[in-house]
Amino acid sequence: MMICCLQTLLLLGAQLVFSIPNSFFYHDFLNGNGNKEIHFSGVKLHVDSAQPSVFAVTGGNATMPCRFWYEPELSSPRDVRVKWSWLPTAAGGQETDVLVTIGSRSKTFGDFRGRVQLRQDFPGDAALVMTKLLLNDTGRYHCEVVDGLEDKSTSVYLELQGVVFPYHRACEEQGSILATFTQLFQSWKEGLNWCNAGWLADGTVQYPITQPRVPCGGHGLAPGVRSYGRRHLHLHRYDVFCFSSSLRGKVYYLKPSHKMNLTEAQQACQEDGAEVAKVGQLYAAWKLTGLDSCDAGWLADGSVRYPITRPRRNCGPSEPGVRSFGFPPPQHKHGVYCYKAGDE
């Protein structure tokens, strides 16, 4: 009888052994925690995050908090499975694995390899530590803790700090990515006023208005972020709102002895050990480092612009911003803004 019961118990335990996609095997159901405590009997697993959002900058570090505990408390720790996954903000983005750990074993995935680890500063600490943040790391990070049949989770949103700017070409060409609605809304609160509708990362088309006027919905509509809703990604054409975060280098106005055409401007930056700055780099330098210059200069896309943080006479409108002269013929003469790579 005793042998029969033991066989049944072993069979039950074998049925609970399962394989997971990261090649780990979880088979701790019969092991207890060393004190013969089986947590399924009246012991509840809890998982929580200390904050819903984390803010950081490109190239920096971020810690997504996550902790787990039991009620009532167990007398000794157990090996649990902790899995972090990521859902990007872009429309149609797929949730992907970031990191999986079981006890002392750990595995990271994709572009997150070498950039993530579990903090484990105290019992139950499952915080995800990320380094060398990339522009497209924004999104929702999901922390899942599995102990046998118990499965609890929580989520943290990673938001990069930076600047949103309107553009009419691919954001990637300018060292930036498609802006999210949250980023556009924050920029609107900070004064972004743009009447042209543009794509956002979620596939919607919107634009921010701080000063209502006739061409932008009329004076009767209150200030805000106006939306055209979700549009067809291939049939419809709009501008785009790009997002750029911190710089790992320096943007500066090169003071030449004479004005230059676009080809001469490119050569001048190269001779100075730099390259012509991209639009996203100029916006980031204006917003994040306070770059202020009343001199118009060439940028890498062939446009001519200049950044103003302290509005003054003969430097454009009374609000701070990046002024644009559009895309003049490349033979026209202007100064140039250069970008020199280096530490942030």
N, C-alpha and C positions, 0 to 999 in steps of 0.2 A: 504493500500500500504506500509506504513511504517512498519507494523507488518510483512508483507510478506518478505520485504527486510531483516529485522532483523532475521527472521527464516532461510533465505537462508545463511546469514552470519554465524549464529551459526552452521548450518549444515556444512559449509565449514570448520569452526574451528574444529568441531568434527572430520572431516575426517583427519585433520592434527595431531590429537592426536595419538601418537603411543607408543607402548611398546618396550623397549630395553632389551637385555638379562640380564642386571644386576639388573632387577626388579625396576628400576626407570621409571617414566613416564614424558615425556616432553610435556608440553601443554602451552607454553608461547606465542603462535602466536598472540593471541588477546590482550595480556596484555601490549604491548608496553614497554616503559621503564619509565613510570611514567609521561612523558611529551608528551604522545601521539605520539611519534616518532616511526613509523613503519620502521625498518631498511631495509626492502626489496626494498624500493623505493629510489634508487640512493645511498644507503649506502653500502659500500663493506667491508667485513670481510677479514683481513689479519692474517696469522700465519707464524712465522719464528723462526729459532733457531740461536743463536749467534755464534755457532761453530758446525762443522759437527761431531767432535769426542771428547770424554772425556776419559782421562786416569786416572786410579786409581789402588789400590792394594787390594788384598784379605783381608777382615776384616776391611777395611776402609770405607769411605763414598764417594759418588759421587753425583753431581747435573747435570742432563740433562736439558739444557736450552730450554725453549719454551715460546713464548709470542704471544699475539694476540692484535689487535687493529682495529679500524674502520676508514674508510675515506668516508665522513667527520666524524670528531670525534663526538660522542654522548655526550649529556650534562649530562647524568647520567649512571651509570653502569647497565649492564643486567646480569641476571643469564644465563650462558651458560653451555653446557655439555662438559667437558674435559675428554678425554679417552686416557690413555697410554697403549700401547701393546708392546710385546717383541717378536722378531724373533731370535731364537738362531742361532749360526754359524754352528752347526753340520748339516751334510747332512740329509735331510728329516725332519728337525725341523719344528714344527708347530707354527704359531703365536698364542700367548696366551695373555689374558688380564692381566694387571698389576694393574691398578687403574682407577676408574671412579668417577667423581665428578659432581654434579649439585648444584651450589650455595654453601651452607654450608654442604650439604650431600655428603658423600664419602664412597666408598667401595673398598677394596683391595682383591686380589685373590691369591690362591695357596701359593707357597713358598715366595711370596712377602708380605704376611700378616705380619704386625708389623715391616716391614722394609722400607716402602715407604710412602711418603706423598707429597701433592702439596705445593710448597713453598709460593706462593701468597704474596710476599713482596710488590707488587705495583699493581695497576689496570692493568689487562691483563697478569700478571705473572702466567704462567702455568708450571713452571719448576718442574721436578720430582726430589725429594730428596731421595736418597737411602742410607741405613746404613747397616753395617755388610755384606759387599759384599762377595759373594761366587765365587768360581772359575768358575762355569758355568753361571755366570751372564753376560758374554760377549755376544755381539750381537747388533742388531739394535733395538732401542726403537722409537716407532712411537707415536707422539703427534697429536691427532685429536681434533679439536674444532668445536662444532656444535651449531649454534644459529638459531633455526627454520629450514628454508630450506637451510641455508648457512652451508657449510661443508668444512673446510680447514685443512691442516695437514702439518707436517714437521717431519724429522727423525734425530736422533742422534745415533752415534755408540759408545758403551762403550767398551773400550779396557783395559784389565788388564796388568799392567807392571810386568814382571817376567823373567823367563828363559826357553828356549826350550832345551830339551835334547833328544837324540835318545835312544830308548829302544826296547825291543823285547817281552814284556809282556803287560798286561793291565795297562794303565796309572793309573787307580783308585787305584790299589794296592800300588802305590808309592806316594799317596797324590797329584795327578796331574790329568789333563784332556788332551784330544787330542788337539794338537796345531792347530791353524788356519794358513792359508797361510800367513796372515799379520804378525803373530808372528814368523813364520819360516823365512820370508823374512827379518824381522828386525834382527833376530839372525844371518842370513847370512851376513848382512851388518856389524855386530859386530864381524865377524870372524868365525862363525860356519862352519866347513869343514867336511862333512861326506859323504862317498861314498855309503853307503847302503840306498836304497830307503825305505821310510816309509809312513804309512798312515797319512793323515791330517783329520781335522774335517769335511771337505766338501766332503769326499769320494774319493779324489784324492790321488795319490802316487807320492811323490817328494823327492828330496834330494838336499842339499846345497853344492856347491863346490866353494872354494876360490882359490884352487891350482889345476888347471887342470892336469890330469895325465892319463896314458894309461888305467888303469882299470876303469876309471870314465868318459868315453866318449872320451878320447884321448886329446892330447895337442892342437889340432886344435880348440876345442870348448872354447869359452870365459868363465870366471867364471860366476856363476849365480846359480839360483835354477832350477834344471832339473826336468822335469815332465814326468811321465808315463801316465798322464791323469786320468780320472775316471775309477776305476777298480771295478770288482764284489766283493761285500762286503763279500761273503761267499766262493767263489771258489778260490780266489787268496790269497796268503800268503806273507806278508811283515813285516818288522819291523814297528815301530810306532814312531812318534815324539810327545813327551809329553810336556805339559806346566805347570810350577809351579810358583805361585806368592809368596807374602811375607809370612814370618813365624810368627806364634803366639807362639813363643817359642825359644829355643836355641839348636843349633847343636854344639857339641864339641867332641874333641878326648879325650877319657878316657885314661889316662896314667897309665897303670897297672904296677905291679911289675914284671910281666912276660907276655909273649904272650899267647893267648887263642885260643881254638877251638871255633866253632860257638856257641855251647851250653853254654860254659863258658862265652863267650862274652855277650850273652843274660842275663845271671844271673848277670854279673858285672854291666850292665846298670840298671837292676832292683834294685840292692842293692844301687845304687847311686840315686834312686828316678826317674829314667828315663826309656826309652826304646830304643832299637836299632834303629838308624835313617833310614828312607826310602831314596831311591835314589833321589826322588824329593826334599826331605828336604835338602839333602846334596847339590844338585845343587842350590837350592834357597839360602842356606847359603853362598855358594861360590860366586854367582852372586850378591846377594843383600846386604850381610853383610861383604864380603871380607874375608871369612874363608880361611885360608892358612895353610896347614900342609903337610909336606913331609912324614908323617907316614901313611902307608897303614892300613886300618881298615875294619872290617866286617860291612856290612849293612844288613837291615832286609830281603832282598831278597836272601841272601846267597852270594852276590858278595863282592869283596874286592876292595876298591877305595880310592883315596885321592885327596883333592882339592888344586890347586896351583893358586894363584893370582900373585905371584912374582916368575917367572921362574928363576931357578938357577941350578948350577951343582948338579948332582946326584938326581935330582927331575923330570926327564923326559924331554920331548921336550921343545923347547924354547918359546912356546906360553902358555899363561894361559889356564887352563882347569881342568876338573875333570879326573884324570887318572884312568884307570881300569886294574885290574889284572884278570878280568873275574870271573868265579865261581869255585874256587878251592875246593877240597874235604873238607867237613865240619870238618874233624879232623885236618886240617892244622892249624898252630898257627899264629895269627895276633893280632893287636890291634883292637879297635872297636870305631865307631862313635855313640854317644848317642844323643837322642833328649829328651829335658826336656820341657814339655808344660808350658805355662805361657803367660804373656802379650807380645805383639809384640816388 
